[in-house]
């Protein structure tokens, strides 16, 4: 809670501090979604019992395609409304990005429990890792935006009048 208070109300917040906080938020939410997706898949697999049916290549490619199409949507939605100097909007954008960028974890879980081909599993894992990296860059972008207006609002040093 102290980090949240410092982020939202700290007067001397710099980009490094904001970036550290937003990345921490991103990692916690992203990894929480990943763990939840994998646990749900494991529980469903145990509940269904037996071995998975033969892999369905159509389902595998659909999961990969949906994961790829998710990325432009995430980039568009998470950046909407994040303005310079608005720390709450930067935090909201980070939370939204973390949840939406972790969506391929659910598709990976579904691919695992339905016994999809190794190629589809590897592609889904690669997409998930790519989206994790993109989320880290988004957190940095949001941190810069959150702090940028504070720097701009500080009064610039006035030029000294010339003696003469």
C-alpha positions in Angstrom: 0.0 0.0 0.0 2.9 2.3 0.7 4.1 1.9 -2.9 0.6 2.7 -4.2 0.4 5.8 -2.0 3.9 7.0 -3.1 2.9 6.4 -6.8 -0.4 8.2 -6.6 0.5 11.1 -4.3 4.3 11.3 -4.2 5.4 14.8 -5.1 8.9 13.9 -6.1 8.0 10.8 -8.2 10.5 10.2 -11.1 10.3 8.0 -14.1 12.3 5.2 -12.6 10.1 5.0 -9.5 6.9 5.1 -11.6 8.3 2.5 -14.0 9.3 0.2 -11.1 5.8 0.5 -9.6 3.9 0.0 -12.9 6.1 -2.9 -13.9 5.5 -4.5 -10.5 1.8 -4.1 -11.0 2.0 -5.6 -14.5 4.0 -8.6 -13.5 1.8 -9.4 -10.5 -1.4 -9.2 -12.6 0.1 -11.0 -15.7 1.6 -13.8 -13.7 -1.6 -14.1 -11.6 -3.6 -14.6 -14.8 -1.1 -17.1 -16.1 -1.2 -19.2 -12.9 -5.0 -19.0 -12.7 -5.2 -20.2 -16.4 -2.9 -23.1 -15.8 -4.6 -24.2 -12.6 -8.0 -24.0 -14.2 -6.7 -26.1 -17.1 -5.2 -28.6 -14.7 -8.4 -28.9 -12.7 -10.5 -29.3 -15.9 -8.1 -32.0 -17.1 -8.3 -33.9 -13.8 -12.1 -33.5 -13.7 -12.4 -34.9 -17.3 -10.1 -37.8 -16.6 -8.6 -40.0 -19.3 -6.3 -39.0 -22.1 -7.0 -36.2 -24.5 -8.4 -37.0 -27.9 -6.2 -36.6 -30.9 -5.1 -33.1 -31.6 -7.3 -30.9 -33.7 -5.2 -28.8 -36.1 -8.0 -26.4 -36.8 -8.5 -25.7 -33.1 -4.7 -25.2 -32.7 -4.5 -22.7 -35.5 -7.6 -20.9 -34.3 -6.1 -20.5 -30.8 -2.9 -19.1 -32.4 -4.7 -16.8 -34.7 -6.9 -15.4 -31.9 -3.8 -14.8 -29.8 -2.2 -12.8 -32.6 -5.3 -10.8 -33.3 -5.5 -9.9 -29.6 -2.3 -7.9 -29.7 -3.5 -4.9 -31.8 -6.7 -4.7 -29.7 -4.7 -4.6 -26.5 -2.4 -1.9 -27.8 -5.4 0.2 -28.8 -7.5 -0.3 -25.7 -4.8 0.0 -23.1 -3.4 3.3 -24.5 -6.8 5.0 -24.7 -7.2 7.7 -22.1 -3.6 7.7 -20.8 -2.6 11.3 -20.7 0.5 13.1 -19.6 0.5 13.6 -15.9 -2.5 11.4 -15.1 -1.1 8.7 -12.8 -4.4 7.0 -12.2 -5.0 6.6 -15.9 -1.4 5.2 -16.3 -2.2 2.7 -13.6 -5.5 1.7 -15.2 -3.8 1.3 -18.5 -1.2 -0.9 -17.0 -3.8 -3.1 -15.3 -5.9 -3.4 -18.5 -2.8 -4.2 -20.5 -1.7 -6.9 -18.0 -5.1 -8.6 -18.1 -5.5 -8.4 -21.9 -1.9 -9.3 -22.7 -2.2 -12.4 -20.6 -5.2 -13.7 -22.6 -3.0 -16.1 -24.6 -2.3 -18.0 -21.3 -6.0 -19.1 -21.4 -5.6 -20.2 -25.0 -2.4 -22.1 -24.1 -4.2 -23.8 -21.2 -7.0 -24.8 -23.5 -4.4 -26.1 -26.0 -2.7 -28.1 -23.3 -5.8 -29.8 -22.0 -7.1 -30.6 -25.5 -3.7 -32.2 -26.4 -2.8 -29.9 -29.3 0.4 -30.3 -31.4 3.7 -29.2 -30.1 3.9 -26.5 -32.9 0.7 -24.9 -31.6 1.9 -25.0 -28.0 5.2 -23.5 -28.9 3.6 -20.7 -31.0 1.2 -19.9 -28.1 4.0 -19.8 -25.6 6.1 -17.6 -27.9 3.1 -15.2 -28.3 2.7 -15.1 -24.6 6.3 -14.3 -24.0 6.2 -11.6 -26.7 3.1 -10.0 -25.1 4.9 -10.1 -21.7 7.7 -8.1 -23.2 5.4 -5.7 -24.9 3.7 -5.2 -21.5 7.0 -4.3 -19.9 7.5 -1.6 -22.6 4.0 -0.3 -22.2 4.6 0.0 -18.4 7.7 2.2 -19.2 5.7 4.3 -21.7 2.9 4.8 -19.1 5.4 5.7 -16.4 6.9 8.4 -18.7 3.5 9.8 -19.4 2.5 9.7 -15.7 5.5 11.8 -14.7 5.9 14.0 -17.8 3.3 16.7 -16.9 4.8 17.1 -13.4 8.1 18.2 -15.1 6.4 20.4 -17.6 4.3 22.2 -14.9 7.4 23.2 -12.9 8.1 26.9 -13.6 11.1 27.4 -15.8 13.9 29.5 -14.6 13.4 33.0 -15.7 16.3 34.7 -17.5 18.1 37.2 -15.4 17.7 40.8 -16.5 20.7 42.3 -18.1 22.4 45.0 -16.0 22.9 48.1 -17.9 
